[in-house]
Amino acid sequence: MIASSAYALFPFSTLSHPINRPNYSFFSVTYPSSRKPKHQTCFYVHAGPSDVDSSISSTSLTLPPDEPRRSTNKTLFLLDIAPLCYSGKRPSPSALIGWLKPLFLHVTFNNPIIAVIDGERGNEYRRQILPGYKSSRNAFVPLSTSLRRETWKGDDADLREARPFIKTFFKTCGIPVVSLEDAEADDVVASLMEQAVSKGFQVTIGSPDKDFKQLLCENVQLLMPLPERHRWSLYTDKLYIQQQGCSPEIELSLRCLLGDKADCVPGLADFAPGFGRKTALKLLRKYGSLEHLLREASSRTVGKPYIQNALTEYASVLWKNLQVLRLRRDLPVSLIEEWCNPRDTSNDERAFSELARHIKALRLQRIQRDGVVPTAAKRVAQSFKPATRHRQLTCSSKPQKLENGVQQ
């Protein structure tokens, strides 16, 4: 079985067992159901990118039917909550339920979980370095505005209304919610990860944000939601090496050279056309890091003339990119020992039901207050064209004569 995707894809029901093993990086396992034989063959799937050697094949293993689903290793899950509250580019608090319910049921079990939320002034630190940081994001429409429009890209009104209920949900599930007012969730996750790894934990970061790839190592892996496939994807340091042909340590330098359009971070391609991903990877494989590359470029020739000129002329831009894109691991947040204890999952079902009820009530209140039809329902209504009241009759260009001589 050969997969051409860049990620290892795992259905919700197949990720739980290997998540608690040291060597689970490439594997997914399917548990036998009551209707299947007592022993079922389970496929370990290693999926790599299409440009990688396709000699990767599947192996199999047989698991006993009644194997317990409790974890034995020290595994800590860090969840970046804000991206999970979106359905595509549209804010949707109910999307959080769709992602977390199968995650809790089939993946995390009783492993400790920490939820992280962005601070109110989280972008200020990076905007002091790069004023245009995330400037393309649409501004938030205040809740007090009587003429508030329907949900649109960047308008997280629904999320702010649902935020108290989301916090109550995590409290009911026994999950601490961490947020620093002047820090982004990415930096808080990186700081907690650093402390957890030093205490011997296997850390799994749940987020679609690719910024976390710079944290990949033997004890840190990513769990990325794939909306188009309705499942989670496990991404590890070994998969990164298979994909890029080098260590994840270069990920930060690679993103500094290429830039990040989503966060309005410029790359060398904006100033030197022709400088692309292949050129950046070639330079980083040779020099190891952006710092070393810039130091070498300032003293001698490191590539073709256009590459040399771009590295020397726009070195200040690259140094700023390095400060902006590097995740901070030294924030004043401590990993409390109580947060790392096994979690009581007995209240999960009730918590999900209450959160769904509150989100539904908020939606109805919003429709009654603002007269705003939910975007999904509006799209369905617009997909049907209204029928014309009178159909226009068509006729030929030349009038035809009937038998009685009357023209038609």
Secondary structure, DSSP 8 states (H G I E B T S, - for coil): ----SSSEEE-GGGSTTGGGSTT-TT-------TTS-SSEEEEE-----TTS------EEEEE-TT------S-EEEEEEHHHHTEETTEE-HHHHHHHHHHHIIIIITTS-EEEE---TTTTHHHHHH-TTTTTTS-----TT-TT--S--TT--HHHHHHHHHHHHHHHHTT--EE--TTS-HHHHHHHHHHHHHHTT-EEEEE-S-GGGGGG-BTTEEEEEEETTTTEEEEE-HHHHHHHHSS-GGGHHHHHHHH-BTTTTB--GGGTSTT--HHHHHHHHHHH-SHHHHHHHHHHS--SSHHHHHHHHHTHHHHHHHHHHHS-----S----GGGGS----TTHHHHHHHHHHHHHHHHHHHHHHH----HHHHHHHHTS----SS------SS--B-TTS-B-
